[in-house]
Amino acid sequence: MEFAELIKTPRADNAVLHGPRCPAVRGTLCLTGHHLIFSSRRKEGGEELWLLHANIDCVEKRFVGSLGTIVIKCKDLRIIQLDIPGMEECLNIASSIEALSTLDSITLMYPFFYRPMFEVVEDGWRSYLPEQEFELLSSVTDEWRLSCANKDFSVCPTYPPVVIIPKCIDDEALRKVAVFRYGGRFPVLSYYHKKNGMVMMRSSQPLTGTNGRRCKEDEKLINATLRPGKRGYIIDTRSLNVAQQARAKGGGFEQEVYYPQWRRIHKCIERFNILQESLIKLVEACNDQSHNMDRWLSKLEASNWLTHIKEILTAACLAAQCIDREGASVLVHGSDGTDSTLQVTSLAQIILDPRCRTIRGFEALVVREWLQAGHPFQLRCAQSAYSNTKQKWEAPVFLLFLDCVWQILRQFPCSFEFNEQFLIMLFEHAYASQFGTFLGNNENERSKLKLTQKTMSLWSWVNRSEELARFKNPLFEANSLVIWPSVAPQSLQLWEGVFLRWNRPSKFLDEAQEEVLNIINYNRELQAKVNALRRQLAELETDDRMQENLTLPVMNGVSSQAGNGLTQTSLKQLPSRSWQWEGEERRKK
Amino acid sequence: MEHITTPKVENVKLLDRYANRKTANGTLYLTATHLIYVDASSEVRKETWILHHHIASVEKLPLTTAGCPLLIHCKNFHVAHFVIGQERDCHEVYTSLLKLSQPVKPEELYAFSYNPKMSKDNREIGWKLIDLKVDYQRMGIPNDYWEITDVNKDYEVCNTYPPEIVVPRAANKATVIGSSRFRSRGRIPVLSYLYKENNAAICRCSQPLSGFSARCLEDEQMLQAIREANPGCAFMYVVDTRPKLNAMANRAAGKGYENEDNYDNIRFKFIGIENIHVMRNSLQKLLEVCETKSPSMSDFLTGLENSGWLRHIKAVMDAGVFLAKAVKDENASVLVHCSDGWDRTAQVCSLASLLLDPFYRTFKGFMVLIEKEWIAMGHKFSHRCGHLDGDPKEVSPVFTQFIECVWQLMQQFPCAFEFNERFLLEIHDHVYSCQFGNFLGTCHKEREDLKIFEKTHSLWPFLLQKKQELRNPLYKGFTAYKELQPNTLPFSFQFWCGMYNRFDKGMHPKQCVLDHLLSCMSQKMKLEDNASELENKLPFLDGPLPSEACSLSKVGSAASKTPLLNTPQDYEGEAPPVLTNGISVGNIDVMADVDQKNKENLSNHQDLPDLNATNVLDSEAKEGEPQCH
């Protein structure tokens, strides 16, 4: 096994762990192929830490005499410190962790080795198939079709094998459109608004270049979504300037002359390294322990994180507004159509479609608009906020999306079936996971890796009722309306659950959540009790009436009394005993 | 009424600050107490009420094609932008409002004309609802070290202190009088809060008249007496809440701060909270940021930073935390002052009490705290809130900052307070509304002279009446948390949108968790009534139903976790009969005595006095519900 070569010192005794917000613990450190394990030697309440190597963003080491210290910074933003006696051991462990956390080959990652300890009730790999989505769509409209033109990923390497396109476009035309769009990402259906039949499509930029190339099939494709005499909107997630500059590199944007029925709106959403730097700055600000308020606010401002949140939400609101308020169809794209485009299309759906605010609906959205749509998770989530190496492809695009969802959730706390923990869980698994769901950059890569056979899907685990209970929002009451979030700076907040998670105690906030749950559950059970009593009363009344009808008038009183007496004893015994017993148990605790 | 020349103006537009498309058209009325705007353009009748006393400023903006704009800023941060068709009308409304919003004589204040049709007896009972002596008793005072003295009964020691003050038993009259001569405005060191568990005390006073070298033996004896009243600790802190530079500058004027060499075993410390002028300007800047039309994120955060507002809030909180820690962790008594000891000192002492003692986090306790540290000890509400036409430089949001600190604590400890955000906003509204007598004038003597207690109503019974909507559904009860230890790293402080952009509803969460939970609470009451009613109909059934055995036991466990103190139906068994009879408020004292003996019981019966009082008032006070907008 090749991991053994990387682990020079598999175990260190007498190590000391300093975790965030907890006292230092002495114990034993073990390295395995995929985990860093720390267990304290305390017999009672022994603490164990299991950290996936994949979760490690960066390792720093320093020495004071022969005592070495390793600081491990994780992709989930946690920072832990390990004191390890012995210089050599410490060096060995540090270099092992470094090597194991930066494995080149995806097939060496933990999901390929992970064996679930739970029974798989539903295979998550088959939970959200495009065919099922299409079936839903065909029940409301017949203007669309499933195309298998991309079944061997030859038309567009980053699209899934089946996509939904207008019925009037044949696969031949589709291939022509693909040539005209960057990376072959021709316009496909992203969302169908049942209320008025308007749609949202997404694509990449058209390859107009400097000499204004056109593609009639492309024009035909997107015009097919317009109602007669109606205009549509193209939301370009780049500033006009950036879009114009793209022409020099062969890219570009839809020109008015060829797309007269479309109005183009530019909404600038930042990408790549700008976002990555923003995350790094934000996390640095959050970890700053200085007591200077001005410094904190100025760092928060300078990180621009909340500015990005505002920009993304604004663009998503615009797309939703075009569809719902203007009754127009929308095409969204930036340059590649794999990042800001997906942020906008997926958030617009959260705003418009109540289904996306349920747990299953949200999972379907993540699968459809992120995984199948070809957001390059492997590239974007390779490093998080502590990365030193400046690689070009990392960017917290998905984290920004989750943050935006959290902002909407905060403004509509009763409209989502899931809670904040659900979003945090997705953030963690996107960066490091025992499941195969977020591996690879697109369906093409995933199918080559044979993930469906060799790894477990995140959804197989999440959708079990035991797990779901943790992620349910007790306040949820299905809300069929479009929900318009406010994007005023006063309405947007730092997502404490992610960014301050390791920097402040959450005990009191957790207790509040628990209290909310208690209140709601108590009412539910009270309601059940009232209903049961009502039923009971109704039954007894009918019983009495029946008995009155059946028995002689003289016997009436006696028989009904006997009957009641019997019921009384049987009703009284079991439940009241178990009730008291439970009560005593509680008191003992 | 003589100020109102035009009581009614039609065709007035009300602009929405954030969405231009939503301009209302309607009629503006001026009454003796309110400006009322009735929106005729919307389908449902919509009224905007602005209390004249709430108006901070009225501006006439340059004429536009739509008419003459009138911009009104309110002390509760409501901003109303009217456009009046006729310039003449606009001018008349403008001049009327200027006069109405700045009364000259105290008798013109709303509280003297406010008539909720309540009987004289009930009005008096209302004033007796909060009795500070009871709170001192709760702390165990009088005891071996502390006594309640009436040495100030004729205001000879200090005319801005109440007649009864708490001082160390060891300090005799000569010491008190001598010390008062050495303290600015005679505000001698008196007890603010005694932490019963270790005898450490928080005391408050004004700055000493030390100049560069003056000393006062009695004042030194006074501090020694305070220190010795806490035998468990060899030293005491003396905390000057001003920035060091300000305190040093005061020495030139014959004032200043304590010299550590002259007082035995004191540890002197500066905590730099800025003065009222800095705070006033800071709020002004904050409000400008809040009012900016569609600011970018960067504009907002930079503006927030430049206003310095959260920096000041943090400074006050830090000081409160310092006091609480000194008392709890170091067993040390603390003497706090600023210049006059009625602004920063009030903030810091009340905050520390709130951190140390869960009683102050209940409805009743919070009222006691405000009555004690702010009203009785002479915070100049009248000047700080600009109740009357006066010096604008005396106005400062000192109390607002305290209220915000409490809100910040609520964010960190959502289950620790019996009341919710709306309770804070109600109090904040009424500090400015002058509808009730509590906050009129500047000190107890002045309130007596104004005959507040004979002529006006107290706010507290009215708030208790609204308890159901002002309560915190998440409150875990009196015993759930003892001392609070808030995080004071800068990221723990949030901008309070609910206060400073309170009237910009579009910015708030569109679904309110508080409303949702409050409706759950009232639903719970109905269901519980239903259940017992049904159970009564099944008289032979005194055990739970078999089918419900499992879920009922869960109900039991859930119930044991939900707060047991809040509502009458939370009492185990039947509601105590006293609730319907309504014992007199005099019983509060009795209850408080019991409280001291048995803390566990206290938590269960804590609400009794409140409920009695409200019930007594309830019967007749219904018509006179406070109007607040």
Interface residues (C-beta under 8 A of the other chain):
Chain A: C286 Q289 S290 H291 N292 M293 D294 R295 W296 L297 S298 L300 E301 N304 L306 T307 I309 K310 R410 Q411 F412 P413 C414 S415 L475 I483 W484 P485 S486 A488 P489 Q490 S491 L492 Q493 L494 E496 L500 N503 R504 P505 F508 L509 E511 A512 E514 E515 V516 N518 I519 I520 N521 Y522 N523 E525 L526 Q527 A528 K529 V530 A532 L533 R534 Q536 L537 L540 N564 T567 Q568 S570 L571 K572 Q573 L574 P575 S576 S578 W579 E582 G583 R586
Chain B: Y18 C290 S294 P295 S296 M297 S298 D299 F300 L301 T302 L304 E305 G308 L310 R311 K314 D318 Q412 F413 P414 C415 A416 P473 L474 K476 N487 T488 L489 P490 F491 S492 F493 Q494 F495 C497 N501 D504 G506 M507 H508 P509 K510 Q511 V513 H516 L517 C520 M521 Q523 K524 L527 E528 N530 A531 L534 E535 K537 L538 F540 L541 D542 G543 P544 L545 P546 S547 E548 A549 C550 S551 L552 S553 K554 V555 G556 S557 A558 A559 S560 K561 T562
